[in-house]
Amino acid sequence: MRWHLTLTVVCLSVLAGCADARSHAELMADAAADMDAIEFERAMARYDSARAAAPDDAEAHRQYATLAGYFDLRAEAVLAWERALDLDPDDSAAWEAYVADLRWAGVYGTDRRYAEKILRIVPEALRRAPDRPVIYDEAQDAAEDLGQLEAYGAILAEVQAMRPGDQILRHAVDALRVARAEQEEGDRGLVVRDSIGAALDALAAEAEGDPAVAAPVLYRLAAGYDSHMPQREDDADRWLERLEAAPDRGVLADDLRYWDLTIDFEMAVRGYADSTVDVSALAAEGLKSRDLGRRSAWVIRNLTAVRERALASLAGDAPSGRTVTGAVTVAAEPPHTGLDPDVAEPLFHAAMDVVRWQSRAQFSALRSLLYFGIEPQAVLDAAIAIEDDLRAHSPGYLYPGLQGDERERSRRNAINSARILQARALTQLGEIEAAGERFVEVANESRGTRSLGEYGRHLLRTDRPEEALDAFVEAMAFGGSGLEPLAEEAAAAADLPPETVDERLAARRPAVEEEMERRELGRRIGREAPEFAIADQNGVEWQRSDLEGKIVVLKFWATWCGPCIEEFPHFVELLKTYEDDEDVVFLTVATAGSPREEVARQIEEGGFTFPVLFDEQGLALDYEILGYPTTFYLDRAGFIQFKREGFYESGYEEGVARRIDTLRTEADASASP
């Protein structure tokens, strides 16, 4: 099932009604003003009207495409970039964004045609925009998804024949050499990296004493040491500094600097860097990024930096807010005492910046304000606006990789999160009855860990401790962790012994787990499984159509995926359970990018004997996979009925058995006269 967002979700009615009455110049000016005011949705609608009014204005198409990409409307962005490039084919920035949006339109839409298109257009993209390293990165990723690194290599070879001295291209060729070598047997990847390191050292020796060395050479050195020789981090940093100072640097340092700043920031906030590192200064530099998506990420990181300072103001020298204790009762709202104004004000502005950027961190930002009781009316207003946007299917609020029913569930969950924020804000404003109504609605409509936990707090706050205890126990049964202190406080408030919590949880958990299983078994996909014909590690070919008549458990995994490796021993136990069951087939697929040697090593070390198919055809795209491990359950007719993402140890074998038994029972029932 594929979904595509269309313009109908972003056009504002007030603009649509008066677009004809406004000139193209006025629309462009107003849209630019909206951009400055961080009113991106309105700006996108105006740019859309402007490009309709003047179809030959490349700038209107560029700006619309930029915002469509920012809101993850990648398919829409692709079309707009194509029009912009028709009008201005030498716009290198447009080529870079076009290829990036093609890549993510394919990933989010799980449609291999976008990746295939990248390989078709990349020769022209590299001819028109030779100074854009991101094009190489996205093209290699697309080729890897499709299992077509060899075809991509042929493209690079043709380009290199025309531009033998192009240092940016040489770096891309090196990256491809490493990717292909790591899929081969033996230590080929290490050999290739050593060879690249020797070439970089020779190039560095030539450039060392040359103050006028060209930026592409500096880029190859900085990027080469950084990506291929992580043990030479100092060399990578030294050449990046020179690249940043080069007068002809263009955009060559942008990508490297962004990731450098990001790593420095994450290391600092996690306490792994020198205590003198100024995370606020790092955030301020990151906010200068010219890319909207990256600036948005730094808006979130800036909030992290401000929040850390706020927590430190209460926790003394503690490096993390995790050591900050809350109020005497967990039911308190706000749960923590207020901050000094000189700390609270920056936190408020940083949080509201996140909200203005329509980031997916909005809920976390607003919760930060409620934690300290900062401006609850502003939080209430923002949460109501978010709920309205979610109900109107406005862009920017949903993870774009979700399809069909999963996407709708995500939207409903986000609406519930917004309503919980509203209820908490109402509580802080003293409107207890209105808050209670919202808590009850959410708890009844969406029974789960967060809704029940928050409802339990409200019940405890309003002197109904035994009801609160039951709500907390129910939340724990749904898998909520860290709720024991809340339940114990409720039990104490109800004059019940502490062991009451465990007793009630033990009594309630089986019914809740059964309810959760029913929910999942009721979520059917009903899509015909894409065909495949792939050999396993022993050379045995498996074809999907040959498996019709059997129930198939098909697991996609990757060598670099920790949960995948953790799951394998449990997977082996399932194989033992079903080894004499001719109705059930278990298969695993190692995703493209998992080197065969590493697959073999992990399988050998684990003593695993299950079939491993090597995805060298882009099968993960056809099966709409966005994370690993992902397991599909195919019925006897070859239709995908269940999809399970991630690995959850509790109840693993039982859960797999239920799905298999459900499909078996349904097949037997349909076959009965």
C-alpha positions in Angstrom: 0.0 0.0 0.0 1.5 3.3 -1.1 0.4 6.8 -0.2 1.0 10.1 -1.7 0.3 13.4 -0.1 -1.1 15.9 -2.6 -1.4 19.7 -2.7 -4.9 19.5 -1.2 -3.4 19.0 2.2 -1.3 22.1 2.1 -3.3 24.8 0.2 -4.8 27.3 2.6 -8.4 28.2 1.7 -7.9 31.9 2.2 -5.0 31.9 -0.2 -6.7 29.7 -2.7 -9.7 32.0 -2.8 -7.7 35.2 -3.5 -4.7 33.9 -5.5 -6.1 35.2 -8.7 -6.5 38.7 -7.2 -2.8 39.0 -6.2 0.1 39.5 -8.5 2.9 37.1 -8.9 5.3 39.6 -7.4 3.1 40.1 -4.4 2.7 36.4 -3.8 6.5 35.9 -4.0 7.1 38.9 -1.6 4.5 37.6 0.9 5.9 34.1 0.7 9.4 35.4 1.4 8.1 37.3 4.4 6.4 34.1 5.7 9.7 32.3 5.4 11.4 35.0 7.5 8.6 34.6 10.1 8.9 30.8 10.1 5.4 30.4 8.7 6.5 27.6 6.3 3.1 26.1 5.6 1.7 29.4 4.5 4.8 30.2 2.5 4.5 27.0 0.7 0.9 27.7 -0.3 1.9 31.1 -1.5 4.8 29.8 -3.6 2.4 27.2 -5.0 0.1 30.0 -6.1 3.0 32.0 -7.4 4.2 29.2 -9.6 0.7 28.7 -10.9 0.5 32.4 -11.8 3.9 32.3 -13.5 4.8 28.8 -14.6 8.1 29.9 -16.1 9.4 31.4 -12.8 12.1 28.9 -11.7 12.5 30.6 -8.3 8.8 29.9 -7.4 9.3 26.2 -8.3 12.6 26.1 -6.3 11.1 27.6 -3.2 8.0 25.4 -3.3 10.2 22.3 -3.8 12.4 23.3 -0.9 9.4 23.6 1.5 7.7 20.5 0.1 10.9 18.5 0.9 11.1 20.1 4.3 7.6 18.8 5.0 8.5 15.4 3.7 6.2 15.8 0.7 9.1 14.3 -1.3 7.1 13.2 -4.4 5.7 16.7 -4.7 9.2 18.2 -4.3 10.5 15.9 -7.0 8.0 17.2 -9.5 8.7 20.8 -8.6 12.5 20.3 -8.9 12.0 18.8 -12.3 10.1 21.9 -13.5 12.8 24.2 -12.0 15.5 22.3 -13.8 13.7 22.4 -17.0 13.8 26.2 -16.7 17.3 26.4 -15.3 19.3 23.2 -16.1 22.6 24.5 -14.7 21.3 25.2 -11.2 23.7 22.9 -9.2 21.9 23.4 -5.9 18.6 22.3 -7.5 20.3 19.2 -8.9 21.5 18.3 -5.4 18.1 18.8 -3.8 16.4 17.0 -6.7 18.5 13.9 -6.3 18.1 13.9 -2.5 14.3 14.2 -2.8 14.3 11.4 -5.4 16.1 9.2 -2.9 13.8 10.0 0.0 10.7 9.8 -2.1 11.7 6.3 -2.9 12.5 5.4 0.7 9.4 7.0 2.3 7.2 5.8 -0.5 8.9 2.4 -0.7 9.0 2.8 -4.4 12.1 1.5 -6.3 11.3 3.6 -9.3 12.7 6.7 -7.6 16.0 5.0 -7.0 16.1 3.6 -10.5 15.5 7.2 -11.8 18.5 8.4 -9.8 20.7 6.0 -11.7 19.2 7.2 -15.0 19.7 10.9 -14.3 22.9 10.9 -12.3 25.2 11.2 -15.3 23.5 14.5 -16.2 23.4 15.6 -12.6 27.1 15.1 -12.2 27.7 17.0 -15.5 25.6 19.9 -14.4 26.6 19.9 -10.7 30.1 18.5 -10.4 30.7 20.4 -7.1 27.9 18.7 -5.1 29.2 15.7 -3.1 25.7 14.9 -1.8 24.7 13.8 -5.3 27.3 11.0 -5.2 26.3 10.0 -1.7 22.6 9.7 -2.6 23.3 7.9 -5.8 25.5 5.3 -4.1 22.8 4.7 -1.4 20.2 4.3 -4.2 22.4 1.9 -6.0 23.0 -0.1 -2.8 19.3 -0.3 -2.1 18.7 -1.7 -5.6 21.7 -4.0 -5.4 23.3 -2.2 -8.4 26.6 -1.0 -7.1 28.2 -2.4 -10.2 26.0 -0.3 -12.5 26.7 2.8 -10.5 30.5 2.0 -10.8 30.1 1.9 -14.6 28.5 5.4 -14.5 31.4 6.7 -12.4 33.9 5.2 -14.7 32.4 7.0 -17.7 32.4 10.3 -15.8 36.0 9.8 -14.6 37.1 9.2 -18.2 35.9 12.7 -19.0 37.2 14.3 -15.7 40.3 12.3 -14.6 41.5 15.0 -12.3 38.3 15.7 -10.4 39.1 15.2 -6.7 35.4 15.2 -5.6 34.8 12.4 -8.1 37.9 10.5 -6.9 36.5 10.6 -3.4 33.2 9.1 -4.6 35.1 6.4 -6.5 37.0 5.6 -3.3 33.7 5.3 -1.4 32.3 2.9 -4.0 35.5 0.8 -3.9 35.1 0.4 -0.1 31.4 -0.5 -0.4 32.0 -3.1 -3.0 35.1 -4.5 -1.3 33.2 -5.0 2.0 30.7 -7.2 0.2 33.5 -9.6 -0.9 35.1 -12.4 1.0 38.3 -12.1 3.1 39.9 -8.8 4.2 39.3 -7.1 0.9 37.7 -4.1 2.6 40.7 -3.5 4.8 43.1 -3.8 1.9 41.1 -1.2 -0.1 41.1 1.2 2.9 44.8 0.9 3.3 45.3 1.6 -0.4 43.1 4.7 -0.1 45.0 5.8 3.0 48.3 5.6 1.1 46.9 7.7 -1.8 45.6 10.3 0.7 49.0 10.5 2.4 50.6 11.1 -1.0 48.1 13.8 -1.8 48.5 15.4 1.6 52.3 15.6 1.2 51.8 17.5 -2.1 49.3 19.9 -0.6 51.0 20.4 2.8 53.1 23.3 1.8 50.9 24.8 -0.8 48.8 27.7 0.6 46.8 28.0 -2.6 45.7 24.4 -2.9 42.3 24.0 -4.5 39.2 23.4 -2.4 38.4 20.1 -4.1 41.8 18.7 -3.1 41.2 19.8 0.5 37.7 18.2 0.4 39.1 14.9 -0.8 41.6 14.9 2.1 39.1 15.9 4.8 36.3 13.6 3.6 38.7 10.8 2.8 40.4 10.7 6.2 37.0 11.1 7.9 35.1 8.4 6.1 37.8 5.8 5.3 40.3 6.2 8.1 38.5 7.1 11.3 41.7 6.5 13.3 43.1 9.6 11.5 40.5 12.0 13.0 43.1 14.7 13.6 44.1 14.7 10.0 40.5 14.9 8.9 39.9 17.9 11.2 43.1 19.6 10.1 42.2 19.4 6.4 38.6 20.5 7.1 39.9 23.6 8.8 41.8 24.5 5.7 38.8 23.7 3.5 36.6 26.0 5.5 39.2 28.8 5.1 39.6 28.2 1.3 38.1 31.1 -0.8 36.8 28.6 -3.4 35.2 26.3 -0.8 31.6 26.8 -2.1 29.4 24.1 -0.4 32.2 21.5 -0.1 32.6 22.0 3.6 28.9 22.2 4.5 28.2 18.5 4.8 31.4 17.7 6.6 31.0 20.6 9.0 27.4 19.7 9.8 28.2 16.2 10.9 31.3 17.3 12.7 29.3 19.8 14.7 26.6 17.2 15.3 29.0 14.7 16.7 30.7 17.3 18.9 27.3 18.4 20.3 26.1 14.9 21.0 29.3 13.9 22.7 29.2 17.0 24.9 25.6 16.6 26.0 26.2 13.0 26.9 29.2 13.9 29.0 31.8 12.3 26.7 33.6 15.6 25.8 35.7 18.0 27.8 33.6 20.0 30.3 34.8 23.2 28.7 33.0 22.5 25.4 30.3 25.2 25.0 27.2 23.4 23.6 25.4 26.7 23.2 28.1 27.9 20.9 27.9 24.7 18.9 24.1 25.1 18.6 24.5 28.7 17.5 26.9 27.7 14.8 24.6 24.9 13.7 21.7 27.3 13.4 23.6 29.1 10.6 23.0 26.2 8.3 21.5 27.1 4.9 19.5 23.9 4.8 16.1 24.1 6.3 16.1 20.5 7.6 19.5 20.9 9.2 18.5 24.2 10.8 15.4 22.5 12.2 17.6 19.8 13.7 19.7 22.5 15.4 16.6 24.3 16.7 16.0 21.0 18.6 19.6 20.7 19.7 19.5 24.3 20.9 16.5 23.4 23.1 18.5 20.5 24.5 21.4 22.8 25.4 19.0 25.3 27.1 17.2 22.5 28.9 20.5 21.1 30.2 21.4 24.5 31.6 17.9 24.7 33.3 18.3 21.3 34.9 21.9 22.1 36.0 20.6 25.2 37.7 18.6 22.9 40.0 21.0 20.0 40.2 24.2 21.9 40.9 27.0 20.4 39.0 25.1 17.3 37.8 25.7 16.8 34.1 22.2 15.5 33.4 18.7 16.3 34.4 18.2 12.6 35.3 19.5 13.4 38.7 16.9 16.1 39.4 14.2 15.0 41.8 10.7 16.1 41.3 8.0 17.1 43.7 7.0 15.2 46.9 4.2 13.5 45.0 4.3 12.2 41.5 0.8 13.7 41.0 2.1 17.2 41.3 1.4 19.5 38.3 3.8 21.0 37.5 6.0 18.2 38.7 8.9 20.5 39.5 9.5 23.8 41.2 9.8 26.8 38.9 13.0 28.2 37.5 14.6 31.6 38.0 13.3 34.0 35.3 16.7 34.3 33.7 16.7 30.6 33.1 13.0 30.1 32.4 12.8 32.8 29.7 15.5 31.2 27.4 13.9 27.8 27.9 10.5 29.2 26.9 11.8 30.8 23.7 13.8 27.7 22.7 10.8 25.5 23.2 8.5 27.7 21.2 11.1 27.9 18.4 10.8 24.2 18.1 7.0 24.5 17.9 7.3 27.2 15.3 9.5 25.1 13.1 6.8 22.4 13.2 9.4 19.9 14.3 8.5 16.4 15.4 10.0 17.3 18.8 7.1 19.7 19.5 5.6 17.4 22.2 8.9 17.1 24.0 9.4 20.9 23.8 6.0 21.6 25.4 6.5 18.9 28.0 9.7 20.7 29.0 7.7 23.8 29.7 5.1 21.9 31.7 7.8 20.2 33.7 8.7 23.6 35.2 5.2 25.2 35.0 6.3 27.8 32.4 3.6 29.6 30.5 0.9 26.9 30.7 -1.5 29.1 28.6 1.0 29.2 25.8 1.4 25.4 26.0 -2.4 25.0 25.9 -2.7 27.2 22.9 0.1 25.4 21.0 -1.3 22.0 21.8 -4.7 23.0 20.6 -3.2 24.3 17.3 -1.2 21.1 16.9 -4.4 19.0 17.4 -6.2 21.1 14.8 -3.3 20.7 12.3 -3.3 16.9 12.9 -7.1 16.7 12.4 -6.7 18.7 9.2 -3.9 16.4 7.9 -1.5 19.4 7.7 2.0 18.6 6.6 5.0 18.3 8.9 3.5 16.3 11.8 3.6 12.7 10.7 6.5 10.4 10.1 6.4 10.0 6.3 7.6 6.4 6.2 4.3 5.0 7.6 1.8 3.6 5.2 -2.0 3.1 5.3 -3.4 2.1 8.7 -0.1 2.6 10.4 -0.1 6.2 9.3 -3.6 6.8 10.6 -2.7 5.2 14.0 0.3 7.5 14.2 -2.0 10.5 13.6 -4.4 9.3 16.3 -1.6 8.8 18.7 -0.3 12.3 18.1 -3.7 13.7 18.6 -3.9 11.9 21.9 -0.5 13.3 22.9 -1.7 16.8 22.1 -4.8 16.3 24.2 -2.7 15.0 27.2 -0.6 18.2 26.9 -3.8 20.3 26.9 -5.1 18.5 30.0 -1.8 19.0 31.9 -1.8 22.7 30.9 -5.4 23.1 32.1 -4.5 21.5 35.4 -1.7 24.1 35.8 -4.2 26.8 35.0 -6.5 25.6 37.7 -9.2 24.2 35.4 -9.3 20.8 37.0 -12.7 19.7 35.8 -11.9 20.5 32.1 -8.6 18.7 32.5 -10.3 15.7 34.0 -12.7 15.5 31.0 -9.8 15.4 28.6 -7.8 12.8 30.6 -10.9 10.5 30.7 -11.5 10.9 27.0 -8.0 10.0 26.0 -7.8 7.1 28.5 -11.0 5.6 27.2 -10.3 6.2 23.5 -6.7 5.1 23.5 -5.8 2.7 26.3 -2.1 2.5 26.5 0.9 3.3 28.7 1.0 7.1 28.4 -2.8 7.8 28.4 -3.4 5.5 31.5 -0.3 6.8 33.3 -1.3 10.4 32.9 -4.9 9.6 33.9 -3.6 7.8 37.0 -1.7 11.0 37.9 -4.9 13.0 37.6 -6.8 10.5 39.7 -4.1 10.6 42.4 -4.1 14.4 42.2 -7.9 14.5 42.8 -7.8 12.2 45.8 -8.9 9.0 44.2 -5.9 6.8 45.0 -7.3 3.4 44.5 -8.6 4.3 41.1 -5.2 5.8 40.3 -3.6 2.5 41.4 -5.7 0.5 38.9 -4.8 3.0 36.2 -1.1 2.7 36.9 -1.3 -1.1 37.1 -3.1 -1.1 33.7 -0.4 1.2 32.2 2.3 -1.2 33.5 0.5 -4.2 32.0 0.6 -2.4 28.6 4.3 -2.4 28.9 5.0 0.9 30.7 8.3 1.0 32.4 9.3 3.2 35.4 5.7 3.4 36.7 6.3 1.4 39.8 6.9 4.5 42.0 3.6 6.0 40.9 1.7 2.8 41.6 3.4 2.4 45.0 2.5 6.0 45.9 -1.1 5.4 44.9 -1.2 2.2 47.0 0.2 4.0 50.0 -2.4 6.8 49.6 -5.1 4.2 49.6 -3.7 2.6 52.8 -2.8 -0.6 50.8 0.4 -2.6 51.3 3.2 -2.2 48.6 2.8 -5.8 47.5 -0.7 -4.9 46.2 0.9 -3.4 43.1 2.6 -6.8 42.1 -0.6 -8.7 43.0 -2.8 -6.6 40.8 -0.3 -6.5 38.0 0.0 -10.3 38.0 -3.8 -10.6 37.9 -4.3 -8.0 35.1 -1.3 -8.6 32.8 -2.6 -11.8 31.1 -5.8 -10.1 30.0 -4.0 -7.0 28.8 -1.5 -9.0 26.8 -4.3 -10.9 25.2 -6.0 -7.6 24.4 -2.8 -6.3 22.8 -2.4 -9.5 20.8 -6.0 -9.2 19.5 -5.3 -5.6 18.4 -2.3 -6.7 16.5 -3.9 -9.7 14.9 -6.8 -7.5 13.8 -4.4 -5.2 11.9 -4.3 -7.0 8.6 -2.2 -5.8 5.6 -3.7 -8.1 2.9 -1.2 -7.1 0.2 0.2 -9.6 -2.2 3.9 -10.3 -1.3 6.3 -9.1 -4.0 7.9 -11.9 -6.0 11.5 -12.8 -5.5 13.9 -15.5 -6.7 17.0 -15.4 -4.6 19.7 -18.0 -3.6 20.6 -18.6 0.0 24.1 -19.0 1.5 24.1 -22.6 0.3 23.2 -21.8 -3.3 19.6 -23.0 -2.9 17.2 -20.7 -4.8 14.0 -19.7 -3.1 11.1 -18.3 -5.1 8.2 -16.7 -3.4 5.6 -18.1 -5.8 6.9 -21.6 -5.1 6.0 -21.2 -1.5 2.2 -20.6 -2.0 0.3 -23.1 -0.1 2.5 -22.6 2.9 2.7 -20.1 5.7 5.9 -18.1 5.3 7.7 -16.2 8.1 10.0 -13.8 6.2 12.5 -11.8 8.3 14.7 -8.9 6.9 17.8 -8.1 8.9 21.2 -6.4 8.6 24.6 -7.3 10.0 24.9 -3.9 11.7 21.5 -4.3 13.5 21.9 -5.2 17.2 18.3 -6.2 17.8 18.5 -8.5 14.8 21.4 -10.4 16.3 19.6 -10.5 19.7 16.6 -12.1 18.0 18.4 -14.9 16.3 18.7 -17.3 19.2 14.9 -17.0 19.7 14.4 -17.5 15.9 16.4 -20.7 16.2 14.1 -22.0 18.9 11.2 -21.4 16.6 12.9 -23.4 13.9 13.2 -26.3 16.3 9.6 -26.0 17.3 8.4 -26.1 13.6 11.1 -28.3 12.1 8.6 -31.1 11.4 5.8 -28.8 10.3 5.7 -28.9 6.5 3.1 -26.1 6.4 5.5 -23.4 7.7 8.6 -22.0 6.1 11.1 -19.6 7.9 13.4 -17.5 5.7 15.7 -14.6 6.5 16.9 -11.9 4.1 20.2 -10.1 4.7 19.6 -6.6 3.4 21.7 -5.0 0.7 24.8 -3.5 2.4 25.3 -6.5 4.7 28.7 -7.9 3.5 28.6 -11.6 2.7 31.7 -12.2 4.8 30.1 -10.5 7.8 26.9 -12.5 7.3 28.9 -15.7 7.2 30.8 -14.8 10.3 27.8 -13.9 12.4 25.9 -17.1 11.2 29.0 -19.3 12.0 29.6 -17.7 15.4 26.0 -18.2 16.4 25.8 -21.7 15.0 22.8 -20.7 13.0 21.6 -23.0 10.1 18.5 -21.1 8.9 18.4 -20.0 5.2 19.9 -16.6 4.6 18.9 -14.9 1.3 21.1 -12.1 0.1 19.1 -9.1 -1.0 20.9 -7.9 -4.1 17.8 -6.9 -6.0 16.4 -4.1 -3.8 13.9 -6.4 -2.2 13.7 -4.2 0.9 12.2 -1.4 -1.2 9.5 -3.7 -2.6 8.6 -4.9 0.9 8.4 -1.3 2.2 11.0 -1.7 4.9 12.2 1.3 6.9 13.9 -0.4 9.8 15.4 -3.7 11.0 14.5 -6.4 12.0 11.2 -6.5 10.1 9.2 -9.7 9.9 6.4 -10.6 7.5 3.8 -13.3 7.8 2.5 -14.6 4.5 -0.6 -16.6 4.2 -1.0 -19.7 2.0 -2.1 -17.5 -0.9 1.1 -15.5 -0.8 -0.4 -12.4 0.8 1.2 -10.4 3.6 -1.1 -10.4 6.5 1.1 -9.4 9.4 4.2 -7.1 9.7 6.2 -7.0 12.9 9.0 -4.3 13.3 11.7 -4.6 15.9 12.5 -7.3 18.4 10.7 -7.7 21.7 11.9 -10.5 23.8 8.9 -10.8 26.1 6.4 -13.2 24.7 8.4 -13.5 21.4 7.8 -17.2 20.7 4.2 -17.1 21.8 3.5 -14.1 19.6 5.0 -15.8 16.5 3.0 -18.9 17.2 -0.3 -16.9 17.5 0.2 -15.4 14.1 1.1 -18.7 12.5 -1.9 -20.4 14.2 -4.2 -17.6 13.2 -3.2 -17.9 9.5 -3.4 -21.7 9.7 -6.8 -21.7 11.3 -8.2 -19.2 8.8 -6.8 -21.3 5.9 -8.3 -24.5 7.3 -11.7 -22.7 7.8 -11.8 -21.4 4.2 -10.9 -24.8 2.9 -13.8 -26.5 4.8 -16.9 -27.3 2.7 
